[in-house]
Amino acid sequence: MIKFRALWYYLTRYMDGLLLAGILLLMLTGLIVLYSATGANLSRVSTQATNMLVALVIMWLVANIPLQQIMRIALPMYLFGICLLIGVALFGEIQNGARRWLDIGITRIQPSELMKLAVPLMMAWYFDKYEITLRLRDYLGATLLLLFPVLLILRQPDLGTALLIAASGFYVLFLAGLSWRVIAGLAIAGAASVPLFWSFMQDYQRQRVMTLFDPSQDALGAGYHTIQSNIAIGSGGMVGKGWLNGTQTQLDFLPERSTDFIFAVFSEEFGLIGNVLLLTLYLIVIARCVIITANASTQFTRLIAGSITLTFATYIFVNMGMVSGILPVVGVPLPLLSYGGTSMVSMLLGFGILMSIQTHPKLVKT
């Protein structure tokens, strides 16, 4: 019994209990919904369970790393990610008209997923380095660190991931004290550049935006995803049709139901009540992340914790908005529920950093 307690203490001493419980409950929910979404395909579910186990081990390893060590890997991680993105541009595999994946022999990786964490880490390190003498030029330097990988990802093309990475970098800029006047100026400039941005978009991206306003104009093409997901969500009603009983799912009407549109599967089978419970669980995780951010003791930890928290919330909002038809379809998974290994690992890497921030306060300079 004493040895078991010692082992348990060793395994959990750098883990945040409440955050871990929320993550595990969301993962369990994801496996339950995935079983239904894949037509009771145990092989797919077991693969996802393996992905989750690997991601949890990585999260535990990162949570045990002191913050000084995490700061030291920020620059190498960013440069490594940039090299991988350049590798994708030169040697990446083309799939469905996009070059996003890099074959490294034993598996394929999507380097843009790594940049979702590498970019805010690098920017937080940069601002921590110049914390005492922050000037406008420092914000411009940080913006360049953000724009370079975003432009490489836009070139793939992968608009959804590029926008999410841009958002994670903007959160760092905002938390670092970027002036509201500058933010307002950027917003005005962004609105004014919409026609220019529209001209650079791919045809399928423009079609997704137009479909947002009227999915029926291409009901069997670009609007099909939105129409079918809306039917699934609406047919769930208050209490849902029950697990494994969703008609849109089981009759194969709902596309991408194990990945980007898994929320529609959940909504159809568990209804409005299930959605409220799921949102409550997400809010508990977000609230715990906010508390960890508020307790962060240095510029670096505050910026990276805040960016990870806000990015996680953005993922949830964008995916649910996309599935419910209030945002364009941009290919964003629902955190901890959607099928996928790379996104799961990148998400839990971020949570590992949050746990390290929470459990290593005495190792950080104040």
N, C-alpha and C positions, 0 to 999 in steps of 0.2 A: 504493500500500500504506500509506503514512504517513497519507494522508487517510482511508482506511478505518479504520485504527486509531484515529485521532482521533475519527471519527464513532462508532465502537463504544464508545469510552471515554465520550463525551458521553451516549450512550443508556443506558449501564449503570452509570454511576458512582454513582447513587443506588438501584440495584436490588440486592436480596439474592439472590445466585446460587442458593443451595440452596433457598430458599423459592420462587423463580420456577420452578425446575426441577420441584419438586413440584406446583405449581399447573398448569403446562403439561402434565405427564403426566396429571393428573386430568382436565383439559379434553379431552385427546386421547382418553382412555378414555370420557369422556362422549359424544363425537361418534361413536365406534365403536358404543357401546351404543344411542345414539339412532337410528342408521341401521337397526339391527335392530328397535328398538321401534316405529318408524314404518312398518315394512314397506318399507324401502329407499326412503323418501321423501326424495330429494335436496333438494327445495325446503325441507323442514323442517330438514334438517341444515345447509343453507347459511344459513338464517335464524339458527340457533343459532350457527354459526361467526361470523356478523356480530355477534351479541350479544357473543360472547366477545372479538372484536377491539375492539369499542367499550369493553368493560369493561377490557381490558388497557391501552388508551390512557389511560383514566381513572386506572387504578392507577399508570401511569407518571407522569402529571401530578401526582398526589397525593404520590407518593414523592419528587418533586423539590421539594415545598413544605416549607420549614423549619417546625419545630414551633411556633415563635412564631406563624406565620400560621395554622396549624391551630387553635391555641388561640383565636385571634381570631374564627374563624368558628363556634366551638362554639355561642355564644349565638344569633347570627343563624340558623344552621342549625336549631336547636331551635325557635325562634319561627316560622320559615318552615314547618317540618313541622307544628307545631300549627295554623297557618293552613290548611294543606292538609287536615288531618284535619277541621277545622271545615267546610271547603269540601265534603268528601266527605259529611259529615252533612247538609249543606243541599242540595247539588246533585249528589251522586254518582249513578252509574248503578247500578240494581238488577239483579243477575244471580244467579239461583238463590236468591232470597230474601235476598240479602245486598247491602249498599251499601258496596263497598270500593274502587271505581274512580272516578277523576276524569278526565273528558274535557277535554283542554286544546287541542283543535283538531287538532293534527298527530298526536297519539297519545293513548293512555290511560295513566295512571300509577296506581300503587298507593302512596299516601303512607305507609302503614304500613311499607313496606320501608325508606324513608328513616329512619324513627324507630328502626329497629334499630341504626343507627349514631349518630343524632343524640342519643338519650337517654343512652347511656354517655358520649359526648363532653361533653354538657352537665354531667352529674354529676361527671365527672373534672375539668372546669374549675372547678366549684363547690367541690369538695374542695381543689383546688390553691389556690384563693383564700383559703380559711379553714384552710389546713394548720397554721399555727402555733397557732391558738386553737380547735381542734376541740372541740365540746361536743355533748351529746346533741341540742340544738336544731338543730345543723347537720345531723345525720343525719335529723332529722325534716323539715327543709327539702328535703334531697335526695330523701327519700321522696315528698314532694309533687310534685317535679319528675318523678318516675317515674310516680306514680299517674294524673296528669292525662291523658297520652297513652294509657296502658293502658286507662283507662275509656272514652275516645273510641273506641278500637279494639274493645273489648268490645261497644260499642253497635252496631257495624256489622252483624251480629256476626262476629267473627273470633277465636275462642278460642285457636287455635294460635299465631297471631302475637302476641296479647296476652300469652300465657304466656312466649313466647320473649323479648319485650322486657322483661317483668318479670324474667326470669332474668338478662338482660344488665345491668339496673340493680342487681339484688341482688348480682351479682359485684362491681360497683364499690363498693357498701356494704361488702361483706365485705373486699375488698382495702384499703379505707380504714381498716380497724381496728374495724369494728362488733363490739361485745362478744359473746362466746359466750353470755352470759346473755340478751342481747336476742334473739339468733338462736334460742335454745331457746324463749324466750317467744313469739316469732313463730310458731315451728313448732307449739307447743301451741295458740295462738290459731287458726292456720290449720286444724289438725285439728278443733278444736271448731266452726269455722264451716262445715264441709263441708255439713251439712244446709241451712244458709242459702244457701250457694253453689249447691247442687243446685236449690233452688227458683227461682233466677234463670236457670238454664241453659235454652237452647232445647230443644225436644223432640228434635230431631235430635242434639243434643250428648249428651243423656241416653242416647239409643239407642246412640250410639257407645260410651259407657262400659259399658253393659249387654252390648253385643255382645262386648266384650273378654273377658268371662267365659264366654260361650257363643255363638260366632258362628253356630252352627247354628239358633238360635232364629229367625233371620231370614236364612236362607241366600240368598235371592234379593234381599234388600234391604240393610239395614245391615251384615250379615255377609258379603256377597258379596266385597267387597274383600279382607278378611282371609283368607277361605277360599281364594280363587284365588291370592293371593300365597303362602300357605303351601304350596299344591300346587306352585307354580312353584319355590319354594326347595327343597322336598324332592325334586322330580324331577330337580334338577340333580346330585344325588349328589356324588361326590368330584371329578370332572373336568368335569362339565357336559355338555350335549348338543351343544355347539359353537355358534359364532357363526352366527346366522340360522337356527338349528335348534330354538329353543325352541318347543314346541307351545303352551303357554299364551299365549305372545306372538303367534306367527304365526297362530293360530286365533282370535284376538280374545277369549279368555276373560279375560285380565288387563286390568282397567280402569286408567285413568290411567297407562299404562305408560311414557309419555315424560316424565312429571312426578314425582308423588309416589311412584310405585311402580316407578321405573326400577331400583331395587336388586333387585327380584324378577326382572326381565329379566336382569340381570347374573348373578344367582345361578343361574338355570336354565341359562344358556348356558356359564358358566365354572366352576360348581360350587364346592365348598368350597375348593379350592386357589386359585381366582380370588378368592374372598372374603378369604382370608388375605392375598393379595398386595395387594388393594385396601385392606384395613385397615392393612397395613404402610405403604403410601403415605400414607394419612391420618395415621398416627402420626408419620411423618417430618416432615410439614408442621406438625403440632401441636408436636412436639418443638422444631423450629426457632423456632416462635412463642414457646414457653416460654423458650428461651434469650434471645430478643430482650427479652422481658418482664423476665427476671432482670437483664439488662444496662441496663435503663432507668434514667436518671439523675435523674429528677424525679418528684414525686408524680403530676403529670398524665400523663406518659408511662407510668409503671408501671401506673396505674389503667386507662387506655384500652387499653394493650397486653394486660393481663391479661383485661379484659372481652371484647375481640375474640377472644382465644384460647379462652377458656372457652365463649363463645357458639358459635364454630365447632364445638367438640367436642360441645356440646349438640345442635346441628343434626344432626350425624352420628348420635349416640345415639338421638335422638327418631325420626328417619326410619327407621333400621334396626330400632328397637324396634317402631315402628308397622307396618312391612312384615312383620316376623316374628311379629307377633301378641302381643307382650308389653306393648304400650302401645296406647291408643285411637288410632283414625284421626283425626288433627288437621290434616291438610293441610300438612305440612312437607316442602319439597323436600330432596333429597340434595345437599349443597353441591358445586358445580362439575360435577355430572353431570346433574342434572335440567334439562329444557328450561325456559327462561324468561329474559327479559332483565333485568327489574327486580331479581330476586333475585341474578342474576349480577353486576350493577353494584354493588349494595350490599355484596356479599361482597368484591369486589375493591377497593372503596373502603377497606374495613377493612384488607386486606392492604397497600394503598398506604400507609396510616398506619403500619403496622408497619415497612415498609421505610424510611419517613422517620425513624422512631425509631432504627432500626439504623444508618442512614448519615449522620445529622445530629447525632451526639452532642455535637460541639463547639459547636453552635449553641444548645444548651439550657443554661439556668442550672443550676448544681449547688450 
